Amino acid sequence: MKSLKQEFSKYVCFNILGMLGLSFYILADTYFISAKLGSVGLTSLNIAIPVYSLISALGIMIGIGGSTRYSIYQSQQHQERANQMFTFSILLGVILGICFLLIGIFCSNPIAYMLGAREEILPNTSMYLKTIMSFAPFFLLNNIFIAYIRNDFAPRLSMIAMLTGSFSNIILDYVFMFPLNMGMFGAAFATGLSPVISLLILMSHFFNPKHQLHFHFQRNCISFSALRSIISLGISSFINEFSSGIVLIIFNLLILKYTGNTGIAAYGIVANLSLISVAVFTGIAQGSQPLISSYYGKGDSLSVRKLYSFSCITAFILGVFIVLGVYLFTDPLIAIFNSEQDEQLRTLAFTGLRLYFIGFFFAGINIVSTAWFSAVEQAKKAFILSFFRGAIGIIAVVILLSSVLHMTGIWIAFPTTELLCTILCFFFLYQYKKSL
């Protein structure tokens, strides 16, 4: 028991720190853009974030889905098949990255308009999208390598790479936006360089004589079965990540109807602080995944169940601390992003933070449960949970509640959805236990 807890603590602590680092990619942009460009820049960023979320989500899906299968193969002593999965994942990331790069170069303006950017918002949004999408191959490969290297028994290196990329983003954001006065392009360029720096650090893993990751090029390394395995085991992680982008679009359109651009800027503050909180729970989920997959591959069901218990307890305790922190420091948190000291922005964000963050009493349990179901090859249950909380559930709830309660309904949509998802999660756990 003690050694299992130690393993869990090591992997989860490293990954929480690393995921916090990744979440600071956009948070740093939010802070420096709001300080330099005010509410116009903040609104532009908020409109562009869904595309970044899509790129990141695809990288996480390939990384988590592929590395979960990789870890299961490893535990069953199928190293050649494990490395074929790794090779296919990298090739898939390169292909998707090039597609995003080309779309960003030629179609950033129409995409910005489609997402709701108008008038003075449109040029900044388009510039941010074009720059970020040009770096899509690096974002995708960074997420894929992080997942595989973590599953190759190097969680510390994954953490160091994520944190270094994040801190470099903060420094470059300041340099590009203030001394060099590069505006929106500077913020996006700094964010794009961060995964490049992270990848350079990750490459050191291949100089470690103990590493087991190898490129294994064969005809059968590119197969439909490998793609299906990646999607089935990684789709829940994709939805969990991309859901923030989907929700952002829907929320932006509804908020625009009730409070205009100031409301979107207020939601930008709530959404960015929410991304940090979600990163904590994602850190628990992704940190425990290599251990769960490994013990599951060995047939050690007792350790698998214990790891799930550790994850849920950790997530709930951290959720309580997050909610308390937001309630105790609401005004100081808003002030970080409200450089113009806009009173309407402060009022909207104050109410939004306190209502929206109630959902984090439940969100952690939902995120770690979804990841656990994926790690034990219960892909259907994981998909339903992630799709409900990240797409169909939250969209239905926010449309319904906003039509009755307007902005209050928008703010409480998230906690309502997370509560419903927790009930669904307990039902699935009961089903799974009964089937065993």
C-alpha positions in Angstrom: 0.0 0.0 0.0 2.7 2.4 0.9 4.7 1.9 -2.3 1.6 2.3 -4.4 0.8 5.6 -2.6 4.4 6.8 -3.2 4.2 5.9 -6.9 0.8 7.7 -7.1 2.1 10.8 -5.3 5.2 11.0 -7.5 3.4 10.7 -10.8 0.5 13.0 -9.8 2.5 15.7 -8.1 4.9 16.0 -11.1 2.0 16.0 -13.6 -0.1 18.6 -11.6 2.9 20.9 -11.7 3.4 20.2 -15.4 -0.3 20.8 -16.3 -0.3 24.0 -14.3 2.6 25.0 -16.5 0.7 24.2 -19.7 -2.3 26.2 -18.4 -0.2 29.3 -18.0 0.4 29.4 -21.8 -3.0 31.1 -22.2 -3.1 32.7 -18.8 0.1 34.6 -19.5 -1.3 35.8 -22.7 -4.5 36.9 -20.9 -2.6 38.9 -18.4 -0.2 40.7 -20.8 -2.8 41.2 -23.4 -5.2 42.8 -20.9 -2.4 44.9 -19.5 -1.3 46.1 -22.9 -4.4 46.1 -25.1 -7.3 46.3 -22.5 -10.7 44.8 -23.0 -10.5 44.8 -26.8 -7.4 42.5 -26.7 -9.0 40.4 -23.9 -12.1 39.9 -26.0 -10.1 39.0 -29.1 -8.1 36.4 -27.2 -11.3 34.9 -25.7 -12.8 34.5 -29.2 -9.6 32.8 -30.5 -9.0 30.4 -27.6 -11.4 27.6 -28.9 -9.0 27.0 -31.9 -6.1 26.7 -29.5 -8.2 24.3 -27.4 -8.9 22.2 -30.5 -5.2 21.9 -31.3 -4.3 21.1 -27.7 -7.1 18.6 -27.4 -6.0 16.6 -30.5 -2.5 16.4 -29.2 -3.7 15.2 -25.8 -6.1 12.7 -27.4 -3.2 11.2 -29.5 -0.8 11.3 -26.6 -3.1 9.8 -23.9 -4.9 7.3 -26.2 -1.6 6.1 -27.8 0.4 6.0 -24.6 -2.3 4.2 -22.7 -2.1 1.4 -25.3 1.7 1.7 -25.2 1.7 1.2 -21.4 -0.6 -1.9 -21.6 1.6 -3.4 -24.4 4.7 -2.8 -22.2 3.2 -4.4 -19.2 2.4 -7.4 -21.3 6.0 -7.6 -22.7 5.0 -6.5 -26.2 7.7 -3.8 -26.7 7.7 -4.0 -30.5 3.9 -3.3 -30.7 4.3 -0.6 -28.1 6.9 1.2 -30.2 4.8 0.8 -33.4 2.0 2.7 -31.5 4.5 5.4 -30.6 5.7 5.8 -34.2 2.1 6.0 -35.5 1.2 8.6 -32.9 4.1 10.9 -34.0 3.2 10.5 -37.7 -0.4 11.3 -37.0 0.6 14.4 -35.0 2.8 15.7 -37.8 0.1 15.2 -40.4 -2.6 17.0 -38.4 -0.1 19.8 -37.4 0.7 20.5 -41.1 -3.1 20.7 -41.9 -3.6 23.3 -39.1 -0.6 25.3 -40.3 -2.0 25.6 -43.8 -5.5 26.4 -42.7 -4.1 29.1 -40.3 -2.0 30.7 -43.1 -4.9 30.9 -45.6 -8.1 31.0 -43.6 -7.5 32.8 -40.2 -9.6 35.8 -41.2 -12.8 33.8 -42.1 -12.3 31.6 -39.0 -12.1 34.7 -36.7 -15.3 36.1 -38.3 -17.1 32.8 -37.9 -16.2 32.7 -34.2 -17.8 36.1 -33.7 -15.0 38.6 -34.2 -16.2 41.9 -35.6 -15.0 45.5 -36.2 -11.9 46.4 -34.1 -11.9 42.8 -32.6 -11.4 41.1 -36.0 -7.8 42.1 -36.9 -6.4 41.1 -33.4 -8.3 37.8 -33.4 -7.2 36.9 -36.9 -3.5 37.7 -36.1 -3.6 35.6 -33.0 -5.2 32.6 -34.8 -2.8 32.8 -37.8 0.3 32.8 -35.5 -1.0 30.0 -33.1 -2.0 27.7 -36.0 1.3 28.2 -37.6 2.9 26.6 -34.6 0.3 23.7 -34.5 2.8 21.0 -35.3 4.8 21.9 -32.2 1.8 22.1 -29.9 0.6 18.6 -31.1 4.0 16.9 -30.9 4.7 18.5 -27.5 1.5 17.0 -26.0 2.2 13.6 -27.6 5.8 13.4 -26.4 4.9 14.5 -22.9 2.3 11.7 -22.6 4.7 9.0 -24.0 7.7 10.0 -22.0 5.6 10.1 -18.8 4.5 6.5 -19.6 8.1 5.6 -20.3 8.8 6.1 -16.6 10.0 9.7 -16.8 7.3 11.8 -15.2 9.9 14.3 -13.8 11.3 15.1 -17.2 7.7 15.7 -18.5 7.1 18.1 -15.7 10.4 20.0 -16.3 9.6 20.4 -20.0 6.1 21.7 -19.3 7.2 24.1 -16.6 10.1 25.4 -18.7 7.8 26.0 -21.7 5.4 27.8 -19.5 8.0 30.1 -17.8 9.6 30.9 -21.2 6.2 31.9 -22.4 5.8 34.4 -19.5 9.2 35.9 -20.1 8.7 36.1 -23.9 5.2 37.5 -23.5 6.6 40.4 -21.5 9.6 41.0 -23.9 7.6 40.9 -27.1 4.6 43.0 -25.9 6.3 45.7 -23.8 10.0 46.4 -24.7 9.5 45.3 -28.4 5.8 46.5 -28.6 4.8 43.6 -30.9 1.1 43.7 -29.8 -1.2 40.7 -30.4 1.4 39.0 -32.7 4.0 39.1 -29.9 1.6 37.4 -27.4 0.8 34.6 -29.9 4.5 34.3 -31.0 5.6 33.8 -27.4 3.0 31.1 -26.9 4.0 29.4 -30.1 7.7 29.3 -29.1 6.9 27.7 -25.8 6.2 24.1 -27.1 9.4 24.4 -29.2 11.4 25.0 -26.1 9.6 22.2 -24.3 10.3 19.7 -27.1 14.0 20.5 -27.0 14.0 19.5 -23.3 11.9 16.3 -24.0 14.4 15.1 -26.6 17.0 14.6 -23.9 15.0 11.5 -22.9 16.3 9.7 -25.9 19.9 10.1 -24.6 18.9 8.2 -21.4 20.2 4.6 -21.8 17.1 3.3 -19.8 14.5 4.7 -22.2 12.4 2.2 -24.1 10.7 4.5 -26.6 12.0 3.9 -30.1 10.7 4.7 -33.6 9.7 1.5 -35.3 8.9 2.0 -38.9 7.0 -0.9 -40.6 4.1 -1.0 -43.0 1.8 -2.2 -40.3 2.7 0.6 -37.9 0.2 2.8 -39.9 -3.1 1.0 -39.5 -6.7 1.6 -38.9 -6.7 -0.5 -35.8 -4.0 1.7 -34.2 -6.0 4.8 -35.1 -9.2 3.3 -33.7 -7.3 2.4 -30.5 -6.0 5.9 -30.1 -9.4 7.4 -30.6 -11.3 5.0 -28.3 -8.8 5.4 -25.4 -8.1 9.1 -26.0 -11.5 10.5 -27.0 -12.6 11.3 -23.5 -9.4 13.3 -22.9 -10.0 15.1 -26.2 -13.5 16.1 -25.1 -12.4 17.1 -21.7 -9.9 19.5 -23.2 -11.9 20.7 -26.2 -15.0 21.1 -24.2 -13.6 24.4 -22.9 -13.4 25.6 -26.5 -17.0 24.5 -27.3 -18.4 26.0 -24.1 -16.4 29.2 -24.8 -18.1 29.6 -28.2 -21.6 29.0 -26.8 -21.1 31.1 -23.8 -19.6 34.0 -25.8 -22.6 34.0 -28.1 -25.1 34.0 -25.2 -23.2 36.6 -23.2 -22.9 38.8 -26.2 -26.7 38.8 -26.3 -27.1 39.9 -22.7 -24.1 42.1 -21.8 -22.0 42.7 -24.9 -18.2 42.7 -25.2 -17.8 43.6 -21.5 -19.6 40.4 -20.6 -17.3 38.4 -22.9 -14.2 40.0 -21.2 -15.7 39.1 -17.8 -16.2 35.5 -18.9 -12.6 35.5 -20.3 -11.4 36.1 -16.7 -13.7 33.3 -15.3 -12.7 30.9 -18.2 -9.0 31.5 -17.8 -9.0 30.9 -14.0 -11.2 27.9 -14.7 -8.5 26.5 -17.1 -6.0 26.6 -14.3 -8.4 24.7 -12.0 -9.2 22.1 -14.6 -5.4 21.7 -15.2 -5.0 20.5 -11.5 -7.6 17.8 -12.0 -6.3 16.9 -15.4 -2.9 16.5 -13.7 -4.3 14.0 -11.3 -6.1 12.1 -14.1 -3.1 12.0 -16.5 -0.6 11.5 -13.7 -2.4 8.3 -12.5 -3.0 7.0 -16.0 0.4 5.3 -16.6 0.1 3.5 -13.2 -3.6 2.4 -13.8 -2.8 1.2 -17.3 0.2 -0.7 -16.2 -1.5 -2.5 -13.3 -4.6 -3.1 -15.4 -2.3 -4.7 -18.1 -0.9 -7.0 -15.4 -4.4 -7.9 -14.2 -3.9 -6.4 -10.7 -7.5 -5.2 -10.1 -6.9 -4.3 -6.4 -4.2 -1.8 -7.2 -6.4 -0.3 -10.0 -9.3 0.2 -7.6 -6.9 1.7 -5.0 -5.5 4.2 -7.5 -9.0 5.3 -8.4 -9.8 5.9 -4.7 -6.6 7.9 -4.3 -7.4 10.0 -7.4 -11.0 10.8 -6.2 -10.0 11.8 -2.7 -7.1 14.0 -4.0 -9.4 15.7 -6.5 -12.2 16.4 -4.0 -9.8 17.9 -1.4 -8.1 20.1 -4.0 -11.5 21.1 -5.3 -12.5 22.4 -1.9 -9.3 24.4 -1.7 -9.9 25.9 -5.1 -13.4 27.0 -4.3 -12.3 28.5 -1.0 -9.4 30.3 -2.7 -11.7 31.9 -5.3 -14.2 33.0 -2.6 -11.5 34.5 -0.4 -9.6 36.3 -3.2 -12.3 37.2 -5.7 -11.5 40.9 -6.1 -7.7 40.5 -6.2 -8.0 37.8 -8.9 -10.2 40.0 -11.0 -7.9 43.0 -10.5 -5.1 41.1 -12.2 -6.9 41.2 -15.5 -8.9 44.4 -15.1 -6.1 46.9 -16.0 -8.6 49.6 -17.0 -10.4 49.2 -13.6 -13.8 48.8 -15.4 -16.5 48.6 -12.7 -19.0 46.8 -14.9 -16.3 44.2 -15.8 -15.5 43.8 -12.1 -19.2 43.4 -11.1 -19.9 40.8 -13.8 -16.7 38.8 -13.1 -17.3 38.9 -9.3 -20.7 37.3 -9.6 -19.5 34.9 -12.3 -16.5 33.6 -10.4 -18.5 32.9 -7.2 -21.3 31.1 -9.0 -19.3 29.3 -11.7 -16.6 27.9 -9.4 -19.2 26.0 -7.2 -18.9 23.4 -10.0 -15.3 22.5 -8.9 -16.7 20.6 -5.9 -17.7 18.0 -8.5 -15.5 18.6 -11.6 -12.4 16.8 -10.2 -14.3 13.6 -9.5 -15.8 13.6 -13.0 -12.4 14.3 -14.7 -10.5 11.6 -12.8 -13.4 9.1 -13.2 -13.5 9.6 -17.0 -9.7 9.1 -17.2 -10.0 6.0 -15.1 -12.6 4.4 -17.3 -10.4 5.0 -20.3 -7.4 3.5 -18.6 -9.3 0.3 -17.9 -10.6 0.1 -21.4 -14.1 1.2 -20.6 -14.1 3.6 -23.5 -17.9 3.8 -23.9 -18.5 4.9 -20.4 -15.6 7.4 -20.6 -16.9 8.8 -23.8 -20.5 9.3 -22.5 -19.2 11.0 -19.3 -16.9 13.4 -21.2 -19.4 14.1 -24.0 -22.1 14.9 -21.4 -20.0 17.3 -19.3 -18.1 18.8 -22.2 -20.7 19.1 -25.0 -24.3 18.0 -24.9 -25.0 18.4 -21.2 -23.4 21.8 -20.7 -24.8 23.2 -23.9 -28.3 22.1 -23.1 -28.1 23.3 -19.5 -26.7 26.8 -20.4 -29.3 27.4 -23.1 -32.1 26.3 -20.8 -31.0 28.3 -17.8 -29.9 31.4 -19.7 -33.4 31.6 -21.3 -34.9 31.8 -17.8 -32.2 33.4 -15.6 -30.1 35.3 -18.2 -26.6 35.9 -16.9 -27.2 34.1 -13.7 -28.3 31.1 -15.6 -25.1 31.2 -17.7 -22.9 31.3 -14.6 -24.7 28.4 -12.8 -24.8 26.2 -15.9 -21.3 24.8 -15.2 -22.0 23.6 -11.6 -25.4 22.2 -12.6 -23.8 20.2 -15.4 -21.0 18.9 -13.1 -23.5 17.8 -10.5 -25.5 15.9 -13.0 -22.3 14.3 -14.4 -21.3 13.1 -10.9 -24.6 11.4 -10.5 -24.1 9.7 -13.9 -20.6 8.8 -12.9 -21.7 7.0 -9.8 -24.3 5.1 -11.8 -21.6 3.9 -14.2 -19.3 2.8 -11.3 -22.2 0.8 -9.9 -22.7 -0.9 -13.3 -19.0 -1.6 -13.6 -18.7 -3.1 -10.1 -21.8 -5.2 -10.8 -20.3 -6.5 -14.1 -17.1 -7.6 -12.2 
